[in-house]
Amino acid sequence: MSDLVIDKNSRPLGASDLKVAPIAYGMWRFAGATGHQAEIDANAKVETALEAGITLFDTADVYGLDSNAPFGAAEELFGHVLKARPALRDQMVIASKGGIIPGTPYDSSAKYLREACEASLKRLQIETIDLYQVHRPDVLTHPAELADTLQTLRKEGKIREYGLSNVTAHQIAALQAHLDHPMATQQPELSALAIEPVTDGTLDLCMATDMTPLAWSPLAGGRLMLHASEAPTSQLADVITTLDTLADKHSASRTAIALAFVLAHPSKPIPIIGSQTPARIADAMSALDVTLSRQDWYAVYEAALGAPLP
């Protein structure tokens, strides 16, 4: 029986020349405070992630709103860190997203997406965003228009590569039909609880077209960290119990097993963690040392499905 060994080496984003570590740092909880101390704390978080070996930093213009910070707060705070420590820029690949307007809610039109990208560049205080992603699908924008916008931004040097987030396999294919430069990434919700990208064709299309999946919420928004007795559904309780069984088997934490489950898929997803403390970041990185068997992986998969495989 072959084991599922996780490649610890840097991996490319799609067919691009951008290479990143197998685990990324998500900055949706990066904002919320302001002032000098907030910048000191933010710098410590960035340095902790870099020291752990993380190189892809994933933010968005709407990050921070859930902590009552203004639109763009996470990018702006990150920009202050980068301005104060310009040497950090060369150590990382910076990803951001646009296309959400609270209350609209989505706009990927040529006019707005250009404005959103340029505003992100200004807040981040950088000349080029390495990976620019459309945050949510705007079904009122034709994919040909979206393709033209992304390609133009790339030709102008405002972005290096582009990708999508929270879209279906059909929406990916519709955009690809109008692109002369391939998308580098697709960002789905993927975890030991949210396995839809495995079953709905999203990861299959990523493998077919050489796109890298960036898995957001790989710990299911913290739900995978609950005690099984606290789980609101039997499905979640079963997944947690299975993860704990494997954690005991491999002498690893539940977090490491949950992330290893995502990392082991052949599409080579990159989990985006949002941990804010050095100990939790180190725990997440320990997932790279976990080697699951096929039986282990399918045990988690069956628990998530809520039924045995045929």
C-alpha angles and dihedrals in degrees: 000000000000120000125225103244114193116226107233094192125103112275131207123250100241113304092329127111091244111113125189141173117272092253124052134203117241117207102197089116094040097100135055104099132064137201137052096312091051089055091049090051092046092051090051091053093050093047092047091054092047092048089052089057100259115143106167114079114190120198138151139204092250096050111118098035091102089060091051092256118139124266109285095019097131093049091046093051091047088050091056089053092050093047093050092046107029092170089069091068093071091053097059148051110227120211126184139169140217141176102088121110112180108242096015088054110204133021124169095159116139093252098049099039091052090050091048093050094048091048090052091051090052094049093046090046093222132121099226135027107219095211122017117190133191100235101210133004114268101202090192093066116080112233090235090061092046092048091051092050095050093045092049093050089051094049089050090055095242091119132021100202136002139212145164135250133207096002135133126251089252092054090051091051092047091056094043090058089067101041127099090190119050124245113253101206149013120202115209130164103259131168143127085281102036102055099152094113087061093054105031098060098257097116091039090057090047089056092044094051100032097247121150116231114224105202113215121198093015089172091050094250091305094306090116088061094062122104111259089242090058095050112120093214134042089232092059091045090053092049092049092048091050092049090050091051090053092044089058091046094052098033089238137122123266088246091056092050092048092051092043088056089059095041093051096065111108092236084071099230118199110222114221109217124196099196113148102195131068093236093054093045090051090049090053092050090053086073087080088068095054118101112195123194121227088253090054093050095047091048089061091042093053091048089053092047090050091223138069118262115253 
